[in-house]
Amino acid sequence: MAAPTIAVDFGTTRTKVAVFDEKERQPRLIELGRANLQVIPSVFYVPRDQQAPRLVGDDAQEMVDEDPGGIVENLKKEIHRSEKLRFGPDRPSVDRVELAGELFAYLRRRCREEVFYCEVDACVLTLPVVFEEQKRECIRQAAQCGGFRADRIQVLDEPVAAARAWLWQWEGRLAQSVIVCDVGGGTTDFALLRYSDGDFEPVPELAKGGLPQGGNDLDEGILEEALAGQGRTPLSSPLRMAWLNKCRSLKERIVRDVRHAFSLRLPGEQIVVPREVVQTQTNRFVEQVVEEFRRFMTRCATVADLSGTPVLLVGGASRVVGLKEALEAASPGKVYQWNKSDYAVALGAAIMPPHRRPVAGVEGLGGDGGGSSAAASFQPVGVFGDPGAYLVEAVRQAKAGANVALPAGEYRIPQPLIVERPLTMAGLGRERSLIRWEGEGPAIICRGDCDLTLRDVTVERAGQQVGDLLDALGGRVKIEDSRICGARAASGIRLRGGVRAEIRRCRVDGNSEHGIVLADSAVALIEENICENNREAGISYGGTSGGTARKNTCRENEIGIGIGERAEPEVEENTCENNSQVGIGYLGTSGGTAENNICRENKVGIGIFEDAAPQLEENTCEKNSQVGIGYGGTSGGTARKNTCRENEIGIAIGERAEPEVEENTCEKNSQVGIGYVGTSGGTARKNTCRENGVAGIVIDERAEPELEENTCEKNSQVGIGYLGTSGGTARRNV
């Protein structure tokens, strides 16, 4: 195989490696971490014995407790310093660039022996915009020390890489310019980028912006304030390093939940960190980032009109509580995060020429039949002969970029339409141009280098054979203003592999499984569609699929929108109504966000089961026959600022679920505003439960939630009621 070029995001805290997968035609992360994780710690260990090997990554991490005096962290920030790292008389001094080279050599060896089985000597290095030239050159030298060839090392600014990743995943959101806010472990970068010739580039007349601080500085601040509050002296350097390392291992907890205290144990040490300390330091960090962001926006406004310019929030520390909301208040446009935001820099760096693709439509269409187009143009299908057979042949012979036009009529195709290259099929409206398929399997198959645009047609199953109507195994698919209906024992649209898709303003109905199903690592923008009368889900996510489902109407299915396995889509402004079971349902370890959706007249408005942990915000769940929002299994996540009214129960938490339920309004439900059963727990904070038929909040069986600052008023019997052997805490409730 050809020698690959890998993208290396050498971070202050952790390192990520990615490559462009030629088979799947998409960037992917390389799992080099322990237990197949997609990150390895940017940690180094220098042993006392000069003959013993130095350790990097997870191997070095394991030495934190055993021998913290030999641990080196934050090397990226200090790599330019000329003096050697000194550890004391019992350990050899080390050159910083040489030590960083050990990590690059480790990455090369792992990629060669476990991933590509060939020599790897080319890489793209991503660097913060705030790094001066000296630091940039030192990291380039470290890569050379690790065995990468000097002439095969490319350098890319981290914000540009992040914008490429966003462009690749969210082509439906293309803008002429974007602002990138990259909050990493050691630095915070800001950049204004313009889109030109298929790529984002920095605005040349604008100085780069950012801070030489990141998430690690938040950890340092937490430690310092916690020690000062307990009247303790600063820890010795090895203990301090070990504590910070353990603190970072709990990063997810710190950045997502600032309401709870936690303690960390080290040999001979226990440090209790009050939640107020975490809250104070988090707020201070957010204020610092936003203040610098505002200054950067002021400079940007002198060279560009920022109205509506989107902001991309990426980086390993970008999920600090309150950061996104604070940036939105200071931003000219919407702030975007997605499930791969933490990895955007590595993924974007893997997208290098010739992998860039045109974003809007298909280049070189010859729709008018004239000879000026660079791509082939076809005579409209159906002018003579069998229209269905002619359509099959037209698709088979089409050159890349061709436009196959379908005049009004019915096209009974004798074989599936197999699309393996860029192609547009456009009809005269879904009521006028109909493709009908009676055979077994899918009617349309997208594979290989497919880049299909399907517009203004109906694709319908005729007869009793089984199969999906459109099956996309890879490439790219855009479906607009069409109808997909009648699949038997199958789904209307199936997106799998690494396919990227956009589905807009379509009607997907009457399919005996799902309307639209995403599997594997498929990503789609699904917008303003009607998915109805499908036997299972209107829209279904599985595998690690994602993307955005926005402003769709999903009704009279079993489930409106179903998210399972490890999928993490963004679900926004959809209406899910009259589904026999659930409006929006989460299973497996799925997550993502659900915001501003309306779920009404289902059995359950939003259901979260198994180990799912989505973020639910500002949804309206009303007139569902049982529950507005229901949690079961060991599910969690957050439910914030939702309105649950006129259900039987507003929010129900059962089994071992432990969600965070905050600032919701649960009113006029026939039984209970918020109910806990089983051994459930979690927190209910600042909710308003009023005018419910029995009680505001009920805790039953062995449930033990924390109730704080809730308002329970005008409920017909009880404000807060405990039954069974339930427990927990109730503080400052009204």
C-alpha positions in Angstrom: 0.0 0.0 0.0 1.1 3.6 -0.4 2.8 5.1 2.6 0.2 7.0 4.6 0.4 10.5 5.9 -0.9 10.7 9.5 -2.2 13.8 11.3 -0.8 14.3 14.8 -2.5 16.7 17.3 0.3 16.8 19.9 -1.6 18.4 22.8 -0.5 19.7 26.1 -2.5 17.1 27.9 -3.2 14.4 25.4 -2.3 13.4 21.8 -4.6 12.3 19.0 -3.7 10.7 15.7 -5.9 10.5 12.6 -5.6 9.4 9.0 -7.8 9.8 5.9 -9.4 6.4 5.2 -9.2 6.0 1.4 -11.7 3.1 1.5 -14.4 4.8 3.5 -13.5 8.2 2.0 -13.5 10.0 5.4 -11.0 10.9 8.1 -10.8 8.6 11.1 -9.0 8.5 14.5 -6.4 5.9 15.1 -6.9 4.0 18.4 -3.4 4.1 19.9 -4.5 4.5 23.6 -4.8 1.9 26.2 -8.0 -0.2 25.9 -8.3 1.1 22.2 -8.9 4.7 23.3 -8.5 7.4 20.6 -6.2 9.5 22.8 -2.9 8.9 24.6 -1.6 11.0 27.4 1.0 13.6 26.5 3.0 12.3 29.5 6.7 11.3 29.7 8.7 9.3 32.2 12.5 9.6 32.7 13.8 6.7 34.9 16.7 7.0 37.3 18.7 4.4 35.5 20.2 6.0 32.4 20.2 2.6 30.7 16.5 2.0 31.3 14.1 3.1 28.5 12.1 6.3 28.8 8.3 5.9 28.7 5.6 7.9 26.9 1.8 7.9 26.9 -0.1 5.3 28.9 3.1 3.6 30.0 4.4 6.8 31.5 1.0 7.5 33.0 1.2 4.3 35.0 4.4 5.6 36.8 2.6 8.7 38.3 1.9 7.0 41.6 5.0 4.8 41.6 7.6 7.4 40.8 6.1 10.9 40.2 9.6 12.5 40.3 10.3 11.2 36.8 7.1 12.4 35.3 7.1 15.2 32.7 3.9 16.9 31.6 3.0 20.1 29.8 6.1 19.6 27.6 4.5 21.2 24.6 4.3 24.6 26.4 8.0 24.6 27.4 9.5 22.7 24.4 11.3 25.9 23.2 13.3 26.3 26.4 17.0 25.7 25.7 18.1 24.5 29.1 17.7 20.8 29.8 15.0 19.3 32.1 16.7 18.7 35.4 15.2 16.3 38.0 17.9 16.2 40.7 21.1 14.3 41.3 19.6 10.8 41.0 18.1 11.3 37.5 19.7 12.3 34.2 18.9 15.7 32.6 17.0 15.5 29.3 16.7 17.8 26.2 13.1 18.8 25.7 13.0 18.4 22.0 14.7 15.0 22.2 12.2 13.8 24.8 9.2 14.9 22.7 10.8 13.0 19.8 10.3 9.8 21.9 6.5 10.3 21.6 6.7 10.8 17.8 8.9 7.7 17.5 6.3 5.8 19.6 3.5 7.0 17.3 5.4 5.9 14.2 6.2 2.5 15.6 2.6 1.8 16.7 1.2 2.9 13.3 3.8 0.8 11.4 3.4 -2.4 13.4 -0.3 -2.3 14.3 -2.2 -0.2 11.8 -0.6 0.2 8.4 2.1 -2.6 8.3 4.4 -0.3 6.3 6.8 2.5 7.0 5.2 5.8 8.2 7.4 8.8 7.7 5.0 11.6 6.7 2.8 13.6 9.0 0.7 16.8 9.4 1.5 18.6 12.7 -1.2 20.9 14.2 0.0 23.9 16.2 -1.8 26.6 18.2 -1.9 30.0 16.5 -0.5 31.6 19.6 2.7 29.6 19.3 5.7 31.7 18.1 8.0 30.5 15.4 10.5 29.1 17.9 8.0 26.7 19.4 6.8 25.7 16.0 10.3 24.8 14.9 11.0 22.9 18.1 7.9 20.7 17.5 8.9 20.1 13.9 12.4 19.1 15.1 10.8 16.7 17.6 8.9 15.0 14.8 12.2 14.7 12.9 13.8 13.2 16.0 11.0 10.7 16.0 11.8 9.5 12.5 9.5 11.6 10.3 11.2 12.9 7.2 11.9 16.6 7.2 10.5 17.0 3.6 7.3 15.1 4.6 6.4 17.1 7.6 3.6 19.7 7.1 2.4 22.2 9.7 -1.2 23.4 10.0 -2.8 25.9 12.3 -5.2 24.1 14.7 -8.2 26.4 14.0 -7.9 25.7 10.2 -7.9 22.0 10.9 -10.9 22.3 13.2 -12.8 24.3 10.5 -12.0 21.6 7.9 -13.5 18.9 10.2 -16.6 21.0 10.7 -16.9 21.6 6.9 -16.5 17.9 6.2 -19.2 16.9 8.7 -21.7 19.8 8.4 -21.7 20.9 4.8 -25.3 22.0 5.2 -24.0 24.8 7.4 -21.4 26.2 5.1 -20.6 29.9 5.7 -18.3 32.3 3.9 -16.4 32.8 7.2 -16.2 31.1 10.6 -14.7 31.9 13.9 -12.9 29.1 15.7 -12.5 29.0 19.5 -10.1 26.1 20.3 -9.9 25.5 24.1 -7.2 23.0 24.6 -5.3 21.8 27.7 -2.5 24.4 27.5 -3.7 27.1 25.1 -6.9 28.8 23.9 -6.8 29.8 20.2 -9.1 32.2 18.3 -9.1 32.6 14.5 -11.3 34.2 11.9 -11.2 32.1 8.8 -12.6 32.7 5.3 -13.9 30.0 2.9 -12.1 30.0 -0.4 -11.5 27.4 -3.1 -12.8 24.5 -1.1 -10.9 25.3 2.2 -10.8 27.7 5.1 -7.8 30.1 5.3 -6.9 32.7 8.0 -7.8 36.3 7.3 -4.3 37.6 6.4 -4.9 41.2 7.7 -6.0 40.1 11.1 -3.5 39.2 13.9 -4.0 35.8 15.5 -5.6 35.8 18.9 -5.8 33.6 22.0 -4.5 32.9 25.4 -1.5 30.8 26.6 -3.8 29.1 29.1 -6.3 26.2 28.8 -7.9 23.5 30.7 -4.8 22.6 32.6 -4.8 26.1 34.2 -8.3 25.5 35.4 -7.0 22.3 37.2 -4.1 24.3 38.7 -6.5 27.0 39.9 -8.8 24.4 41.5 -5.8 22.8 43.4 -4.4 26.1 44.6 -7.7 27.4 45.9 -8.6 24.1 47.6 -5.2 24.0 49.4 -5.5 27.6 50.4 -9.0 27.1 51.7 -7.8 24.3 54.0 -4.8 26.3 55.2 -2.4 23.9 53.6 1.0 24.6 52.1 1.6 23.9 48.4 2.3 20.3 47.6 5.8 19.1 46.7 6.4 19.0 43.0 5.9 15.2 42.6 2.7 15.2 44.7 1.4 18.2 42.9 2.0 16.5 39.5 0.3 13.3 40.7 -2.7 15.2 42.1 -3.2 17.2 38.8 -2.9 13.9 36.9 -5.7 12.3 38.9 -7.7 15.5 38.6 -7.4 15.4 34.9 -8.5 11.7 34.9 -11.8 13.1 36.3 -12.0 15.8 33.7 -15.4 14.7 32.4 -16.8 15.1 35.9 -15.2 18.4 36.5 -16.3 20.0 33.2 -19.8 18.7 33.3 -20.8 19.0 36.9 -19.7 21.9 39.1 -22.3 21.3 41.8 -20.6 18.5 43.7 -17.6 18.2 45.9 -15.0 15.5 45.3 -11.9 14.2 47.0 -8.7 12.6 45.7 -6.4 10.3 47.6 -2.7 10.1 47.1 -0.2 8.2 49.3 -0.4 10.0 52.6 -2.6 12.7 51.2 -6.3 13.4 50.8 -7.6 16.6 49.3 -11.2 17.6 49.5 -12.3 20.0 46.8 -15.6 21.8 47.7 -18.0 22.4 44.9 -17.8 26.1 45.5 -14.1 26.0 44.6 -14.8 24.2 41.4 -17.6 26.6 40.6 -15.5 29.7 41.4 -12.5 28.5 39.3 -14.8 27.4 36.5 -16.5 30.8 36.4 -13.1 32.6 36.5 -11.8 30.5 33.6 -14.9 31.1 31.5 -14.8 34.8 32.2 -11.1 34.9 31.2 -11.8 33.1 27.9 -14.8 35.2 27.0 -13.1 38.5 27.9 -10.3 37.6 25.5 -12.8 36.4 22.9 -14.6 39.8 23.1 -11.3 41.6 22.4 -10.7 39.4 19.5 -14.2 40.1 18.1 -13.5 43.8 18.3 -10.4 43.3 16.2 -12.3 41.1 13.7 -15.0 43.7 13.3 -12.4 46.1 11.8 -11.7 43.8 8.9 -14.9 41.9 8.3 -18.7 42.0 8.7 -19.3 39.4 11.4 -23.1 39.4 11.3 -24.3 35.8 11.6 -20.8 34.4 11.5 -20.9 30.9 13.2 -18.5 30.1 16.0 -16.9 26.6 16.2 -16.2 25.6 19.8 -13.6 22.8 19.8 -10.8 21.4 22.0 -10.4 19.1 24.9 -11.5 21.7 27.5 -14.3 23.1 25.4 -17.0 21.4 27.4 -16.4 23.3 30.6 -19.8 24.1 32.2 -21.1 27.5 31.1 -18.5 28.2 28.4 -20.7 27.6 25.4 -23.5 29.7 26.9 -21.2 32.6 27.7 -19.6 32.5 24.2 -23.1 32.6 22.6 -23.9 35.8 24.5 -20.7 37.3 23.0 -20.9 35.8 19.5 -22.2 37.3 16.3 -23.7 33.9 15.3 -24.6 30.5 16.6 -21.9 28.6 18.6 -21.5 25.0 17.3 -20.3 21.9 19.1 -20.7 18.3 18.0 -19.8 14.9 19.3 -16.3 15.0 17.7 -15.5 18.5 18.8 -12.7 17.2 21.1 -11.1 15.5 18.1 -11.8 18.1 15.4 -8.2 19.3 15.1 -6.8 15.8 14.4 -9.7 14.8 12.1 -9.4 18.1 10.1 -5.7 17.8 9.7 -6.2 14.4 8.0 -8.4 16.1 5.4 -5.7 17.3 3.0 -5.6 17.6 -0.8 -6.7 15.7 -2.8 -9.4 14.8 -0.3 -11.2 18.2 -0.3 -14.5 18.0 -2.0 -16.9 20.6 -3.4 -19.5 21.5 -0.9 -22.6 22.7 -2.6 -24.1 20.4 -5.2 -22.1 18.6 -7.8 -19.5 20.3 -9.9 -19.8 20.4 -13.7 -23.5 19.6 -14.2 -24.7 19.9 -17.8 -28.4 20.1 -17.1 -29.3 22.2 -20.2 -27.9 19.6 -22.6 -25.5 22.2 -24.1 -22.0 21.4 -25.2 -20.3 23.9 -22.9 -20.4 21.8 -19.8 -17.2 20.0 -18.7 -19.3 17.0 -17.7 -21.6 14.7 -19.7 -25.2 15.7 -20.0 -28.0 13.2 -20.7 -31.1 13.5 -22.9 -34.1 13.5 -20.5 -35.0 9.9 -19.7 -38.2 8.6 -21.1 -38.3 10.3 -24.5 -38.5 7.0 -26.2 -38.5 3.3 -25.4 -39.1 1.8 -21.9 -38.6 4.6 -19.4 -37.6 2.3 -16.6 -35.0 0.4 -18.7 -33.8 3.7 -20.2 -33.2 5.1 -16.7 -31.2 2.1 -15.6 -29.0 2.4 -18.7 -28.6 6.2 -18.3 -27.4 5.8 -14.8 -25.0 3.0 -15.7 -23.4 5.0 -18.6 -23.4 8.3 -16.8 -20.0 10.1 -16.5 -19.0 11.7 -13.3 -21.0 14.9 -12.7 -23.8 14.1 -15.1 -27.4 15.3 -14.7 -30.1 12.7 -15.4 -33.4 14.5 -15.9 -36.7 12.6 -15.2 -39.7 14.2 -17.0 -43.2 13.5 -15.6 -44.1 9.8 -15.7 -43.7 6.4 -14.1 -40.3 4.6 -14.3 -40.7 0.9 -13.4 -37.0 0.0 -13.2 -36.1 -3.6 -14.1 -32.8 -3.5 -12.1 -31.6 -1.4 -9.1 -30.0 1.9 -9.9 -26.4 1.6 -8.8 -24.6 4.9 -8.3 -20.8 4.8 -7.9 -19.8 8.3 -9.0 -21.1 11.9 -8.8 -24.6 12.1 -10.3 -27.8 14.1 -10.1 -31.2 12.6 -10.8 -33.9 15.3 -10.9 -37.6 15.0 -11.6 -40.4 17.5 -12.0 -41.9 17.0 -8.6 -42.6 14.0 -6.4 -46.2 13.8 -7.6 -45.1 13.7 -11.2 -41.8 11.8 -11.5 -42.2 8.3 -10.0 -39.6 5.5 -9.7 -41.2 2.2 -8.9 -39.3 -1.0 -8.0 -40.7 -4.5 -7.8 -37.5 -6.5 -7.4 -35.7 -7.8 -4.3 -33.3 -5.6 -2.4 -32.8 -1.8 -2.6 -34.1 0.3 -5.6 -31.1 2.6 -5.4 -27.7 1.5 -4.2 -24.9 4.1 -3.5 -21.4 2.8 -3.1 -17.8 3.5 -4.0 -17.3 7.2 -5.0 -21.0 7.9 -5.0 -22.0 11.5 -4.7 -25.7 11.4 -5.5 -28.2 14.2 -5.6 -31.8 13.0 -5.8 -34.4 15.7 -6.2 -38.1 16.1 -6.9 -39.0 12.4 -7.4 -40.9 9.6 -5.6 -39.2 6.2 -5.0 -41.8 3.6 -4.2 -41.9 -0.1 -3.6 -44.3 -2.0 -5.8 -45.1 -5.7 -5.3 -44.3 -8.0 -2.4 -40.5 -8.2 -2.6 -38.4 -7.2 0.4 -35.7 -4.5 0.6 -34.9 -0.9 1.4 -35.6 1.8 -1.2 -32.3 3.6 -1.0 -29.2 2.0 0.6 -26.1 4.2 0.8 -23.0 2.2 1.8 -20.5 5.0 1.4 -19.8 8.3 -0.4 -22.2 11.2 -0.2 -26.0 11.4 -0.7 -28.3 14.5 -0.9 -32.0 13.9 -1.2 -34.4 16.9 -1.5 -38.1 17.4 -2.1 -38.7 13.7 -2.7 -40.9 11.0 -1.4 -39.6 7.6 -0.2 -42.3 5.1 0.6 -43.6 1.6 0.9 -40.5 -0.5 1.8 -41.4 -4.0 2.8 -39.6 -5.6 5.8 -37.1 -2.9 5.4 -36.6 0.9 5.7 -37.1 3.8 3.3 -33.6 5.3 3.4 -30.6 3.4 5.0 -27.4 5.2 5.5 -24.4 3.2 6.7 -20.7 2.8 6.5 -19.1 6.3 6.5 -21.7 7.9 4.3 -22.4 11.6 4.6 -25.9 12.7 3.7 -28.3 15.6 3.6 -32.0 14.9 3.5 -34.3 17.9 3.3 -38.0 18.5 2.7 -38.8 14.9 2.0 -41.8 12.7 2.9 -40.7 9.3 4.1 -43.8 7.2 4.9 -45.4 3.8 4.9 -42.2 1.8 5.4 -42.4 -1.4 7.4 -39.3 -0.7 9.5 -37.8 2.7 9.8 -38.3 5.8 7.6 -34.7 6.9 7.8 -32.1 4.8 9.5 -28.4 5.7 10.2 -26.0 2.9 11.1 -22.2 2.5 11.6 -20.5 5.9 11.4 -23.0 7.6 9.1 -23.6 11.3 9.5 -26.5 13.2 8.1 -28.2 16.6 8.2 -32.0 15.6 8.3 -34.1 18.7 8.0 -37.7 19.7 7.5 -38.9 16.2 6.5 -42.2 14.4 7.3 -41.6 10.8 8.6 -45.0 9.2 9.2 -46.8 5.8 9.3 -43.5 3.9 9.5 -43.9 0.7 11.6 -40.9 1.3 13.8 -39.1 4.7 13.9 -39.5 7.7 11.8 -35.8 8.4 12.1 -33.4 5.9 13.7 -29.8 6.3 14.8 -27.5 3.3 15.6 -23.8 2.5 15.7 -21.7 5.7 16.2 -23.9 7.7 13.8 -24.6 11.4 14.3 -25.4 14.6 12.6 -28.4 16.8 13.1 -32.2 16.2 12.8 -33.9 19.6 12.7 -37.4 20.7 12.1 -38.8 17.3 11.1 -42.3 16.1 11.8 -42.4 12.4 13.0 -45.9 11.2 13.6 -47.9 8.0 13.7 -44.8 5.8 13.9 -44.0 3.5 16.9 -41.1 5.8 17.8 -40.7 9.3 16.3 -36.9 9.5 16.6 -35.0 6.6 18.0 -31.3 6.9 19.1 -29.5 3.7 20.1 -26.1 2.1 20.6 -23.4 4.9 20.7 -25.1 7.4 18.5 -24.9 11.1 19.5 -27.0 13.2 17.1 -28.2 16.8 17.6 -32.0 16.7 17.7 -33.5 20.2 17.3 -36.9 21.8 16.8 -38.6 18.6 15.7 -42.3 17.7 16.3 -42.9 14.1 17.4 -46.6 13.5 17.9 -49.1 10.7 17.9 -46.4 8.0 17.9 -47.7 4.8 19.6 -44.7 4.5 22.1 -42.2 7.3 22.3 -41.7 10.7 20.7 -37.9 10.7 21.1 -36.2 7.6 22.5 -32.6 6.9 23.7 -31.1 3.4 24.2 -27.7 1.8 24.6 -25.0 4.4 25.6 -26.4 7.0 23.2 -26.2 10.7 23.9 -26.1 13.9 22.1 -28.6 16.8 22.6 -32.3 17.3 22.2 -33.3 20.9 22.2 -36.5 22.8 21.5 -38.5 19.7 20.3 -42.2 19.3 20.8 -43.3 15.8 21.9 -47.0 15.5 22.3 -49.7 12.9 22.3 -47.4 9.9 22.4 -47.3 7.3 25.2 -43.9 8.8 26.4 -42.7 12.2 25.2 -38.9 11.6 25.6 -37.7 8.2 26.9 -34.1 7.6 28.1 -33.3 3.9 28.9 -30.4 1.5 29.4 -27.1 3.6 29.8 -28.1 6.5 27.6 -27.2 10.0 28.8 -28.4 12.8 26.5 -28.7 16.4 27.2 -32.3 17.6 27.0 -33.0 21.3 27.0 -36.0 23.5 26.4 -38.2 20.7 25.0 -42.0 20.7 25.4 -43.5 17.4 26.3 -47.3 17.6 26.6 -50.4 15.6 26.5 -48.6 12.3 26.4 -50.7 9.5 27.9 -48.1 8.4 30.4 -44.9 10.4 30.9 -43.5 13.6 29.5 -39.8 12.7 30.1 -39.0 9.2 31.4 -35.7 7.7 32.6 -35.1 4.0 33.1 -32.2 1.5 33.4 -29.0 3.2 34.5 -29.6 6.2 32.3 -28.5 9.7 33.1 -27.6 13.0 31.4 -29.4 16.2 32.0 -33.0 17.6 31.6 -32.9 21.3 31.8 -35.6 24.0 31.1 -38.1 21.6 29.7 -41.8 22.0 30.0 -43.8 18.9 30.8 -47.5 19.5 31.1 -50.8 17.7 30.9 -49.2 14.2 31.0 -49.9 11.6 33.6 -46.4 12.2 35.1 -44.2 15.1 34.0 -40.8 13.6 34.6 -40.5 10.0 35.7 -37.2 8.5 37.0 -37.1 4.8 37.6 -34.9 1.7 38.0 -31.3 2.9 38.7 -31.4 6.1 36.6 -29.6 9.2 37.9 -30.2 12.2 35.7 -29.8 15.8 36.6 -33.2 17.5 36.4 -32.9 21.2 36.6 -35.1 24.3 36.0 -37.9 22.4 34.4 -41.6 23.3 34.6 -43.9 20.3 35.4 -47.5 21.5 35.5 -51.0 20.3 35.2 -50.0 16.6 35.0 -52.8 14.3 36.1 -50.7 12.6 38.8 -47.2 13.9 39.6 -44.9 16.6 38.4 -41.6 14.7 39.1 -41.6 11.0 40.3 -38.8 8.8 41.5 -39.1 5.0 41.9 -36.8 1.9 42.1 -33.4 2.8 43.3 -33.2 5.9 41.2 -31.4 9.1 42.2 -29.7 12.1 40.8 -30.6 15.7 41.4 -33.8 17.8 41.0 -32.9 21.4 41.3 -34.8 24.7 40.7 -37.8 22.9 39.1 -41.3 24.3 39.3 -44.0 21.7 39.9 -47.5 23.2 40.1 -51.1 22.4 39.7 -50.5 18.6 39.4 -53.3 16.2 40.2 -51.7 14.5 43.2 -48.2 15.8 44.0 -45.4 18.1 42.9 -42.6 15.6 43.6 -43.0 12.0 44.8 -40.1 9.7 45.9 -41.2 6.0 46.2 -39.7 2.6 46.8 -35.9 2.9 47.5 -35.2 6.1 45.5 -32.8 8.6 47.0 -32.6 11.8 44.9 -31.2 15.2 46.0 -34.0 17.8 45.9 -32.9 21.4 46.1 -34.5 24.8 45.6 -37.6 23.4 43.9 -41.0 25.2 43.9 -44.0 22.9 44.5 -47.2 24.9 44.6 -50.9 24.5 44.0 -50.7 20.7 43.8 -54.0 19.1 44.8 -52.6 16.9 47.7 -48.8 17.0 48.4 -45.9 19.3 47.5 -43.2 16.7 48.1 -44.0 13.2 49.2 -41.8 10.2 50.3 -43.1 6.6 50.3 -41.6 3.2 50.8 -38.0 3.2 52.1 -37.0 6.1 50.0 -34.6 8.8 51.1 -32.2 11.3 49.8 -32.0 15.0 50.7 -34.4 17.9 50.4 -33.0 21.4 50.8 -34.4 24.9 50.4 -37.6 23.7 48.6 -40.7 25.8 48.6 
